[in-house]
Amino acid sequence: MRIAVVSESFLPTVNGVTTSVVRVLEHLQRRGHETLVIAPAAGAPSEYAGARVVEVPAVPYRAFPVGLPHPTMHRLLTDFAPDVLHAASPFLLGAQAIGTASRLGIPSVAIFQTDVAGYARRNRLSAATRFAWKVVSFVHDKADLTLAPSSASLADLRAAGVQRLDRWGRGVDLDGYHPRLRHEARRHAMRAQWAPRGELLVGYVGRLAPEKQVERLNALRGMPGIRLVVVGDGPSEPGVRRALRGMPVHFTGALHGRELALAYAALDIFVHTGSHETFGQTIQEAQASALPVVAPRAGGPVDLIEHGQSGLLVTPDAALELRRAVELLAADPALRARLGEAGRRAVLGRTWEALGDRLIEHYESTIERVGAARRPALASSGR
């Protein structure tokens, strides 16, 4: 199969969209498929996992390149002649790709990942929220299939009038994120640096951006016997530092690969703060590391955590509830261990290999469905 992947984000930019695309490309290469990547200009490698990478013009927005529609899209898709188009978190570039694919008779699968409408709502852009959903609907309803990562995202898309929907989550590296890393010397060195008096480490991992609401960790102010660890960077870092000023907190900056996995292993409790996540990949990474997780009862976390069994869910914006959940875990090592072990079991079936094969099934069923719909039209036209 030949797959054209058009992504609104790609290397060297690192975020959830890029990570998902990279894992998909690696899986498609292992399965023997041929791929082409079209992405915004940001200094990407010319090839990744056997796929040629073509960059198109982009403009910067909040330190991210935003791809612009470009005349080369038609030529690239025509020359490559893909069996299916994969549009990752489509916006301007992805919308052009989906439209071009439709005109060329190429089936398209769109991956809903960035909650544009939720961003407008979070930033009190009430007038823009309705418009944002219209944009989401306009882009995704032109695709032959839209895949959403959570039940909350599916419900939002249905409410916006998007049709041809299905569910596709995200995989997690069960070997890279593993409780055995707790025995590594580097992990012990991290704990010695972050908790010099043997405190419990309560951590957040992710981008520091307004939608992540990391400032909510202020609810833990004055809690005895804990230290905070914030792993990540982003435009909200100055505001997060102000919100947590005076608290025992260590900012590590962005970590990747083994250093990130060891950071998870060094923590005692993981707190996910954002209440408008379409999925929550860091929750899966924490669960794979056998960490007990506290997260808002909203969006993607609802599908990833069974309250009281594989983690704790709290009411969004309820600072006291968040604090009490962390206090409960801090006071009960057995509960931390039980929830961590259950979280690990919960993600055992969510490998990137399993999710990659499921994605290929979505490609194949979409190709067949679109082909079946076109055959009567071609027959009636005498072609």
Buried (B, 14 or more C-beta within 10 A) or exposed (E): BEBBBBBBBBBEBBBBBBBBBBBBBBBBBEEEBBBBBBBBBBEBEEEBBBBBBBBBBBEEEEEBBBBBBBEEBBEBBEEBEBBBBBBBBBBBBBBBBBBBBBEEEBBBBBBBBBBBBBBBBBEEEEEBBEEBBEBBBEBBBBBBBBBBBBEBBBEBBEEBEBEBBBBBBBBBBBEBBBBEBBEBEEBBEBBEEBBEEEBBBBBBBBBBBBBBBBBBBBBBBEBEEBBBBBBBBBEBBEEBBEBBEEBBBBBBEBBEEEEBBBBBBBBBBBBBBBBBBBBBBBBBBBBBBBBBBBBBBBBBBBBBBBEEEBBBBBEBEBBEBBBBBBBBBBEEEEBBEBBBBBBBEBBEEBBBBBBBEBBBEBBBBBBEBBEEEEEEEEEEEEE
